[in-house]
Amino acid sequence: MALKPWQKGTVIRIEQETADTRRFWIQAEGNAFDFEPGQFITFDLPIHERPNKRMRSYSIASWPDGTNVFELIIVLDKAGLGTNYLFNEVIPGTELTFRGPMGVFTLKMPVEKDLFLVCTGTGIAPFRSMVQHIREKKIETGNIYMVFGCRTKADLLYYDELTKLEKEMPQFHYLPTLSRERWEGPTGYVHQVYSRYCEKKQPAQFYLCGWKGMIDEARKTLLELGYGTHDIHVEIYG
Ligand SMILES: Cc1cc2nc3c(=O)[nH]c(=O)nc-3n(C[C@H](O)[C@H](O)[C@H](O)COP(=O)(O)OP(=O)(O)OC[C@H]3O[C@@H](n4cnc5c(N)ncnc54)[C@H](O)[C@@H]3O)c2cc1C
C-alpha cells in the first residue's frame, strides 16, 4: 500500500483524561478526514534532526463522522521524546505534520462472531472507535466484550461514555479490569477476564491492542484455549 502524503493538522482542543493521559483533537486540512475505525496516523514531530527518529504513531480514538476533526488519546512517557513534546510544547492552535490514515487493524466484516476487544491503557483508542462506529451505523454483531486493563480507578479511560454505551447496546459488554485496586468491577489481569467469557470456545474474533507484554501473553493464552492465529488480530504500540 502506498504511503499517504504528509499533511498539516491543527490541534484544536486538548483535555486531561487522567493524571498522565490527554485527549487531543486535530483538525486536518480539507473538508473531511476519512478513515476506518482501528486505523492510526503518524506524526512527524520536531524532536530530532533525523526524519526517521521524528515519527510517532497514534491510533484514532474517534469514529468517522464526515468532518475533518479526529481525536487521539495519548499517555505521557516521562522519558519519551515525542510525548514530552506533545504534552509540554503543543497547545490549541499548534500546527502538526502527519500522514494517514494507515493500518489494517480494522473490523473484518461481517462481524457475526463474538468480538473480544482486549487492551490496556491507551490501547483502548481503536476499540472506542470501532464500538461507537458499530452503534452509529447499527452494524449487526455478536456479543462484543471490551476488556480494558489498567491499574486503578483513576486510570480508567472513557469510563462514563462506555458505561452509558453498555446500557444503549445490549450486545456490548464493557469489562474494565483493575490490577491494583479492589472495586465493584473485575480485578486482576485482562487475561483472566476474557478467558472466562470464551471458556466455551464459541466462534470469536480477538483484537488485541497495546504494549507487547500484554499482547504476547494474550496470544499465548488464546492459542492455549484452542483458538487459531486467524482468530487473533493485533496492534502493538511498542
Ligand atoms: C500503530 C501504533 C499506534 C499507537 N497508538 C498509540 C495511542 O493511541 N496512544 C499512545 O499513547 N501511544 C500510541 N502508540 C505509541 C506511540 O507511537 C509512542 O511509541 C509513544 O507515545 C512513546 O513515544 P515517545 O516519543 O514519548 O517515547 P520514545 O522517545 O520513543 O521513547 C520510548 C521509551 O524508550 C526509551 N528510550 C528512548 N530512547 C532511548 C535510548 N536511547 N536508550 C534507552 N531507552 C530509550 C524511553 O525511556 C522511553 O521510555 C502507538 C504506536 C503504534 C506503533
The ligand as an ORCA input file, in Angstrom:
! r2SCAN-3c Opt
* xyz 0 1
  C       0.353      1.766     15.384
  C       0.646      2.463     16.705
  C      -0.360      3.141     17.340
  C      -0.109      3.758     18.569
  N      -1.121      4.416     19.189
  C      -0.920      4.995     20.384
  C      -2.006      5.660     21.041
  O      -3.148      5.715     20.553
  N      -1.737      6.255     22.237
  C      -0.487      6.203     22.821
  O      -0.334      6.763     23.916
  N       0.554      5.573     22.199
  C       0.370      5.002     20.992
  N       1.424      4.395     20.348
  C       2.791      4.511     20.928
  C       3.451      5.801     20.382
  O       3.689      5.680     18.984
  C       4.818      6.105     21.044
  O       5.630      4.972     20.950
  C       4.668      6.526     22.486
  O       3.836      7.673     22.570
  C       6.057      6.869     23.110
  O       6.646      7.864     22.342
  P       7.755      8.843     22.927
  O       8.338      9.565     21.752
  O       7.232      9.666     24.040
  O       8.817      7.853     23.520
  P      10.263      7.465     22.888
  O      11.146      8.664     22.802
  O      10.018      6.726     21.614
  O      10.789      6.533     23.997
  C      10.060      5.358     24.380
  C      10.795      4.721     25.554
  O      12.046      4.266     25.108
  C      13.044      4.724     25.983
  N      14.190      5.236     25.202
  C      14.147      6.140     24.225
  N      15.376      6.340     23.729
  C      16.204      5.548     24.432
  C      17.578      5.289     24.397
  N      18.392      5.909     23.531
  N      18.085      4.386     25.258
  C      17.292      3.737     26.135
  N      15.979      3.935     26.214
  C      15.446      4.823     25.374
  C      12.482      5.871     26.781
  O      12.951      5.734     28.123
  C      11.002      5.677     26.710
  O      10.519      5.090     27.890
  C       1.195      3.727     19.141
  C       2.207      3.035     18.475
  C       1.936      2.412     17.275
  C       3.056      1.666     16.583
*
